[in-house]
Every structure is written in structure tokens, then in C-alpha cells.
């Protein structure tokens, strides 16, 4: 066990469920889906036009043009989520100017600016027509690069590029930095672009649901009749702090990050593994110093693909059969938020802690042989949630698991 405690003092969210924590909490509690259809995807050549419907921020008048020009779509979402997180943490410009704050963000693509720049070059054959913004928009490090400049952050500064576990790993790595005494405060999160350029190669795998006649019923984690995931996106941000540092400055503590586990499957590039999942979850619980019996809720990775959900269900059954933990995948409502998912699902889980409920695994109508043994919350359940395990798995066999804990210490108010 590490001596330094890591706590969350601010959160921000920009997703298909809403553009602030209040909207998102209401959507989670009511089981409201944020999924819709985008006909442009079918016109572009997609097999599926389903997507999470994410509102685009209006930054003109909020952010100077010299900053806006370098922001791709996902960094716009991340900026809005970070504003909300810093606001809740009561971290303002004066604080950032006089303290070292780091940033670690999960992001694994920035497709639109790459494609737009390539199209200009193919037509005009002149690099001078590209302008100065595309290079900063096109890099995978675009989020932390832009936000560190906008907010004047002077601490650790890098991106985590780990497929659909990126956002979760960013929180785990931020936690490790603080535990080791290298940072007192780190802005962590994940961001995912939603434009149709970004997901064409994913659609090519045939991994997306084609249940287009009923968009809000298309994402069906663990359901027997699931036919694929629904792509989605946005951004989530969390302010992580050393406990003593947070208490000293009078911050409100939202939760504690007390466990981080990871593993790699070491198999096929798109092949899930129950062993790899169990290893990551076990390490997270050991890191937190708790047992499976202590977990109240598991926010499952389950995206609605046949193999992915099957292997995670096997892993969850191995870990939690006979235990009281409720299980649900919020991706039934959000779709798969990909690079941001690990961060957004940490936010969703903490919101459930704060408001004493477990969000439902919507669209679950029929169990298969693997999901049947699981203690799935198929409706909203009003209950205290003190300890959460949140799973995130990605291509290349990368696995991440986080343990989040409600803080009941009188000093944490």
C-alpha cells in the first residue's frame, strides 16, 4: 500500500448524455440513451449510421482564436470538461499561475484534421495552404498539448495512447505520479472525436451494430441478441490531488482513487481475454487493499460485441460469483466512447456514488449462457455505493481497472 492518498476534487463531462454533471446524472438515473443516427455516415460508405449524438461546443467568445485554431473536435470537448473540473475543484488562473499542475490525457486518434489536410494537398499540392493549425490538431498529443498551453500547466504533460483503455490508464498513471510524490495535482481524462472520418476503419471490421431502425436500443451490453457496439465520444476530466494537499487548500473531496490494475493479453491484436481481465481486476483490488466482497458496483467495459462481452462476462463471473456487487455497462446508454471511456465511466461511477444509485444496463432483455450468472442491474437501483471497480479494455490486449472509493472521513468535506 502506498502512503500518499489520491483523491478526486473536480470532475467535468461532455458526452452524448449531457454537457455537464447535472444533465449526465439525470440521464444515468433515468436510463436515457444518447444514441442516434447520422445519415452522412451511410452516404460516406459506412455499414452503420449509428453514433452517440454529441453537441459541439461553441468556443467563440469563450476562448481566444489563437487557441481555437489548434483545437480539433476532441480537444474542444476536453477543454469544456476541464473547465468544469477545474471549476468544481476551485482551481482558478491564480492557482495555476502559482502552483505546478500536471496533465495526462487519454487520446488515440485525431483523424479529421489529418484527412482534411491530406485532401487539401491532393487537390492543391501546396503546403502553404494548410495554415498553422493542422499540425497541432493532427497529433495524438493534441489534447494535453493544447490544454497545457491554454491553462498554463507546468507539471507532467503527456498523452496516453492505449486504445479504449486510454482514459482509464491516464487516471491510473496520474494516481501513480501523485503517490510517488512527483506531483501534488494532475488533470486526467480522456477525449474521443465523434466525426464520421474517425470511425470508418473501425466500421470496416463489421464491429458496429446495424440495428438502425431503433437507435436507442442498438447498444445492448451482455444481451444475447447484441450485434455490435455503437461508436460515441466526447470528453471527461478529473482533477486528482494528494489528499493532504487537497485538505490544506480546503478542497471538497469527491472520491478516492485507491486502486489501479493493468495487464496485457499477449494474444491476437483484437482478441479479448478473460485471464487478462481477471489479472487487471485482481491487481486493482490488491492495490486498493480490498477483496471482491468489498466491491458494491462494477462498471463493466462491455461494449455490445459478441466476443468482448463474452470474455468479460466469464472474467466477472470468476471474480464476483456469489458476491453482492451489482454490475452494469453504461455503454447501453452512451455507446462506446472509446479513448474517453475509461475516464467518463470513472465520472459516471462517482456520480452514482454521490447520488446513491446504480445506473441500469439498458436494453438487456435476454441473457446468454455467459451473462446469465452475473448480478446485472437491468433497472436503476437506489442504493449506497461505497466502492466501485471500473473496467476498460482495448485493442492490442491492453487492460485497465480502477478502484474508486467513497470518502467518509469528516476531514473530507
BELTAFEN-V815339 format. One record per pair of residues at least 6 apart in sequence whose C-alpha atoms are under 7 Angstrom apart, sorted by the first residue. I is the first residue (numbers start at 1). J is the second residue. If there is no record, write none. Layout:
i j
I J
I J
This chain:
i j
1 287
2 179
4 179
4 242
5 179
5 242
5 243
6 175
6 178
6 179
6 240
6 241
6 242
6 243
6 256
6 257
6 258
7 240
7 241
7 242
7 243
7 253
7 255
7 256
7 257
8 238
8 239
8 240
8 241
8 253
8 254
8 255
8 256
9 89
9 239
9 240
9 251
9 252
9 253
9 254
10 85
10 86
10 88
10 89
10 238
10 239
11 84
11 85
11 88
11 237
11 238
11 239
11 347
12 20
12 21
12 81
12 82
12 84
12 85
12 236
12 237
12 238
13 19
13 20
13 21
13 81
13 235
13 236
13 237
13 344
14 20
14 77
14 81
14 234
14 235
14 236
15 54
15 233
15 234
15 235
16 34
16 52
16 53
16 54
16 334
17 23
17 24
17 27
17 34
17 334
18 24
25 351
28 359
29 359
29 380
31 333
31 359
31 360
31 362
32 333
33 216
33 333
33 334
34 52
34 53
34 333
34 334
35 51
35 52
35 53
35 215
35 216
35 334
35 335
36 50
36 51
36 52
36 53
36 215
36 216
37 49
37 50
37 51
37 215
38 49
38 50
38 51
39 49
41 49
41 196
42 48
42 49
46 200
46 203
47 203
48 208
48 209
48 210
50 212
50 215
50 230
51 230
51 231
51 232
52 231
52 232
52 233
52 334
52 335
54 234
57 76
57 77
67 150
69 133
70 133
70 134
70 136
70 137
71 137
71 146
72 137
73 193
74 191
74 192
74 193
74 234
74 235
75 142
75 143
75 191
77 234
77 235
78 143
78 191
78 235
78 236
79 147
81 235
81 236
81 237
82 237
85 237
85 238
85 239
86 239
89 251
96 152
96 153
100 153
100 154
100 155
101 153
101 154
101 155
101 185
101 186
102 153
102 154
102 155
102 156
102 157
102 185
102 186
102 187
103 144
103 155
103 156
103 157
103 158
103 186
103 187
103 188
104 144
104 157
104 158
104 159
104 160
104 170
104 174
104 187
104 188
104 189
105 143
105 144
105 158
105 159
105 160
105 167
105 170
105 188
105 189
105 190
106 159
106 160
106 161
106 166
106 167
106 170
106 189
106 190
106 191
106 339
106 340
107 140
107 159
107 160
107 161
107 166
107 190
107 191
107 192
107 339
108 140
108 161
108 162
108 163
108 339
109 140
110 138
110 139
110 140
111 138
111 197
111 198
112 197
112 198
113 134
113 137
113 138
114 138
117 130
117 134
121 127
136 142
141 158
141 159
144 157
144 158
144 159
160 166
160 170
162 394
162 398
163 339
163 394
163 395
164 338
164 339
164 341
164 392
164 393
164 394
165 339
165 342
165 392
165 393
165 394
165 398
165 399
165 400
166 190
166 339
166 340
166 342
167 189
167 190
167 339
167 340
167 341
167 342
167 343
168 342
168 343
168 392
168 400
169 400
170 188
170 189
171 188
171 189
172 260
174 186
174 188
177 183
178 184
178 241
178 242
184 241
184 242
184 245
185 240
185 241
185 242
186 239
186 240
186 241
187 237
187 238
187 239
187 240
188 237
188 238
188 239
189 236
189 237
189 238
189 340
189 343
190 235
190 236
190 237
190 339
190 340
190 343
191 234
191 235
191 236
191 339
191 340
192 233
192 234
192 235
192 337
192 338
192 339
192 340
193 233
193 234
194 232
194 233
207 228
207 229
207 305
208 228
208 229
208 230
209 218
209 227
209 228
209 229
209 230
211 218
217 363
219 229
219 230
219 304
219 331
219 332
219 335
220 226
220 304
220 332
220 363
220 364
221 302
221 303
221 304
221 309
221 329
221 332
221 364
222 302
222 304
222 309
222 364
222 371
223 364
223 365
223 366
223 367
223 368
224 366
224 367
224 368
226 304
226 305
226 306
227 304
227 305
227 306
228 304
228 305
228 306
229 303
229 304
229 305
229 335
229 336
230 335
230 336
231 335
231 336
231 337
232 334
232 335
232 336
232 337
233 337
233 338
233 340
235 340
235 344
236 340
236 343
236 344
237 343
252 412
252 413
253 412
253 413
255 350
255 404
255 405
255 406
255 407
256 404
256 405
256 406
256 407
257 403
257 404
257 405
258 288
258 403
258 404
258 405
259 284
259 285
259 287
259 288
259 402
259 403
260 283
260 284
260 287
260 401
260 402
260 403
261 280
261 281
261 283
261 284
261 400
261 401
261 402
262 280
262 283
262 399
262 400
262 401
263 276
263 279
263 280
263 398
263 399
263 400
264 276
264 397
264 398
264 399
265 273
265 276
265 397
265 398
266 397
267 397
269 395
269 396
269 397
270 395
270 396
271 397
272 308
272 311
272 397
273 311
274 311
274 312
274 314
274 315
275 315
276 399
277 312
277 315
277 399
278 315
280 399
280 400
280 401
281 401
284 401
284 402
284 403
285 291
285 403
288 403
292 319
292 320
293 323
293 324
295 325
295 387
295 388
295 389
296 324
296 325
296 326
296 385
296 386
296 387
296 388
297 325
297 326
297 327
297 385
297 387
297 388
297 389
298 325
298 326
298 327
298 328
298 388
298 389
298 390
299 327
299 328
299 329
299 389
299 390
299 391
300 327
300 328
300 329
300 390
300 391
301 329
301 391
301 392
301 393
302 308
302 309
302 312
302 329
303 309
303 331
303 336
310 370
313 370
313 371
314 370
317 373
317 374
326 375
326 376
326 377
327 375
327 376
327 377
328 360
328 361
328 376
328 377
329 361
330 361
332 361
332 362
332 363
333 362
342 392
346 390
349 388
352 358
353 384
353 385
353 386
353 406
356 382
356 383
356 384
356 385
357 380
357 381
357 382
357 383
357 384
357 385
358 380
358 381
358 382
358 383
359 380
359 381
360 377
360 378
360 379
360 380
361 377
361 378
361 379
362 378
364 378
386 405
386 406
387 403
387 404
387 405
387 406
388 403
388 404
388 405
389 401
389 402
389 403
389 404
390 401
390 402
390 403
391 400
391 401
391 402
392 399
392 400
392 401
393 399
393 400
